[in-house]
Amino acid sequence: MVKDNQSVVRILDILKLIAKHEEGITLGDIYRTLGMSKSTAYDIVQTLYKMDAVYYKDPHIKNYVIGSTMFAIGSVYAKNSNLIEMSQSELKAFAEINNRVVMLTKKVEDKIIVVYKYQPKTALLNLSDDIGTVKPYDDKTVYSRVFQAKVPKKKGEDIPSFREYQEDIGIDVIACPLYNFEQRLVGSMLTFDIMIEEKSQDHIIEDFQTIAKNVSRKLGFIEP
């Protein structure tokens, strides 16, 4: 079992304590409440202050509140959790019916991050990529190409699907983009299976596109 890193534990304890005090909390109250030395608390809080994770609500009494960095992190989490909440029931049902692995990804700067994965027990494929896996945005793989999809703007235009046969490892991948109320591409959903040439996949692509449409609608996307 991996031991807790005490520095990380102290940082989180301080952030959680500060988050509970909307009017701010002083350094003295922090180290007394948490039972840590003043110097340790000071070093951590000053580092957080320099990183905009906390700031002074009142510079005169130096009472700390949660800063912009933490709100930005919280905002990303909220968006990811909303995407997962809106899609996981349909994705899980699809995975169980078709014995396929399903996944949600987000693009963050020049990286693709897996934020959700479901692998049914009956799936023939055991996919090693898991939640938190980071992939490079390289324009070549289906992971990246799906994020280049344009927003449907013409009446009757479908949410696109992308397909890739990874012949070197024998995997069939299907991907669809997801859009939100701002008409922006906010994530992608992918499904994986062992590549079987004689197995018809047309209905699987159609069903997967339907889920992408449903999830996008739940996120507020209005089709043309």
N, C-alpha and C positions, 0 to 999 in steps of 0.2 A: 504493500500500500504506500502511495506517495504521501510524504509528510506535508502538512500545510506550511507554506512559506509565511513566516510570521510578519515580515515586512508588508506583504500583500494584505494579510489579515488586518493589520493595524490601519493601513490606508483605507480599506473598505469600512472598517468600524468607524473611522473618522468621518468619511463621506456620508454614511448612513445617519450618524449623529447630527451632522450639519443639516442634512436634508429634513430632519424632523423639526428644525427650528426656523420657521419662515422669517422671524424677526432677527435671526442671526444668533451666533453663539461665540463667546470669546475663547481665546486660547486657554485661559485658566480653567474655564468650565469644561473644555474638551479633555484636558489631561486629568483633571480630577474625576470627571464622570467615568472615563475609561480606565483609570488606574494606571496610567503610563507616565513615564518621566516627562518633565516639562521640555527638556531638550529634544527628546524623540518626537513629541507632538509638534514642537516648533519646526523641526526639520521637514517633517511630512507636510504640514500645513503650508509652509513657505514654498515648497516644491509645487504643491497643488495650485497655489496662488500664481506662481510664475507661468503655469500651464493653463491659466484661466479656468481651472476646474472649480475654484472657489474665488470669491472676492469679498471685499468689505462692504457691508450694507451701510455702515456708518464709519468712515475713516478715522473719526476722532476716538471712538471707543473700540475700534477694530473688532467688530463682530462679523463673523464669517457666514456667508450663505453660498448655496450652490451656484457655480458659474456657468458661462456659456458652453464650455467644452462638454460638461456633463449633460446639459440640455440637448446638445447636438447628438450625443451618443443615445440619449433617451428617445430622441426623435427617430433615429435610424431603427432602433428596436421596435418602436411603435409601428412604423411602416412595415417592417418585416413580420411582426406578429399579426398585423391586419391581413397581410397577404396570405399567411399560413392559415389563419382562421377562415378566410373566405374560400379556400381551395382544398383543404386537406380531406374533407369528407368525400368529395367527388373523386379526388385522386386516389384515395384509399380504396374506394369501391371499384374504380377502374383497375387498380393493381390486382385486387383479389379476383376479379372476373377473368382478367387476361393473363394472370400469373407473370406480371411484369413489374420491374422496379420503377418507382416514380420519384421525381425530385423537383424541388424549386430552387432557383438560383437568382442572385441579385448581382448587378454590376456595380462595383465600388471603385471609382477611378479606373485604373488599368488592370483590375483583378475581377474574376468571377468567383463568387462565394456561394457555396451550397448552404441554404438556410432551412431546408426540410428534405427528408428522405423517408420513403416507406418501402420496405422490401418484404413481400408476403412470404410465408413459410413455404409455399408451393412453387415459388419462383425457381426456374432452372439456373438463373444467373445469380451469382454471389458477387455483388458489386462492392469493391473496396472503398470507393469514395463515400464519405459520410458527412454529416452536418459539420460545418466548419472547414471543410476542404476548400482550399484556395487554388484556383487555376488561372494561368496567365490569359490575358485578353490578346489573342494572337491573330485574329481574323481568319484563321484556317479551320478550326474545329467547329462543330455544330454548337458547342457551348458559347462560342463567341459570335458566330454568324447570326444566331437568333436575335442578338441584341442590335443587329444592323437592320432589322426589319422595319419597314416604313408603316406608319399608321394608316389603316384603311380609310380612304377618303371618298371613294366612289360608291354609289348605291349598289348593293349586292356584292360588294367586294368582301371576301372572307378574311378572317384572321389567318395569316400564312402559317404553313407548317414547313419544317425542315427535316430532312432525313439523311442519315449518314450510316454507311456500312463500314464498320471498323474491321476490315477483313483480317488484319494482322492478329487481332484477338477474338474475332468471331462474334462481334456484338452489333446488334441493330439498334440505332438510336433515333428517336423522333422527338422534335422540340417545337414548341409554340410560344410566341411572345404573349405577354400580358400587359394590358393598357389600363389606365385609370381615368378619373373624371377630368383630368387636365389634358387628356388626349396624349399622354406620354407613355412610353414603354417603361414599365416599372419592375419587370422581372420576367423570368421565363420558367416554363415547366417542361420537363424532359421525361421520357420513358425509355427503358432499356430491356432488351431480351437477347437470348442466344440467337444468332443468325441462322434461320432455317429457310432455305431457298424456296422449297415447295409450299411453304406456309403463306397463305394470303393475308396481307396486312392492311388492305384498303379500308375495311370497317374500323380497324384500330386507329388509323389516322383520322378518319371522320369523327369517331367518338372522342378522340383526344382534342380535336379542334373544337368540338361542341363544349367540352369542359372549359377550354380556354375562353370561349365566348361567354359562358356563364360566369366565370370568375371575373372577367373584365367588366361585365355588366354590374356585378356586385361591387366592384371597385369604382363604379360610377361612369364607366366608359359608355358613350352613346354612339352606336353604329350609324354610319352615313345612310 
